[in-house]
Amino acid sequence: MSSEQENLLTPSEVAQLFRVDPKTVTRWAKAGKLTAIKTLGGHRRYKESEVKALLGTNETKAI
């Protein structure tokens, strides 16, 4: 186990960052735009670094 652990975000937290519905985040994961990590309970979590990288690419585009 590494000493530095990746911070994981819930679909709602990711949705707030992008100002979209949490179901949109789930669709992005199914489409391969984001990597979803499933918890033991079956909930999806997303790596904060990956989300911030995607957010950075979207900031340069007109949404």
ZIVEN-V301960 format. One record per backbone hydrogen bond with DSSP energy under -1.0 kcal/mol. CO is the residue of the C=O (numbers start at 1). NH is the residue of the N-H. If there is no record, write none. Layout:
co nh
CO NH
CO NH
This chain:
co nh
7 48
9 46
10 14
11 15
12 16
13 17
14 18
15 19
15 20
21 24
21 25
22 26
23 27
24 28
25 29
26 30
27 31
28 33
37 45
39 42
43 39
45 37
46 9
47 51
48 52
49 53
50 54
51 55
52 56
53 57
54 58
55 59
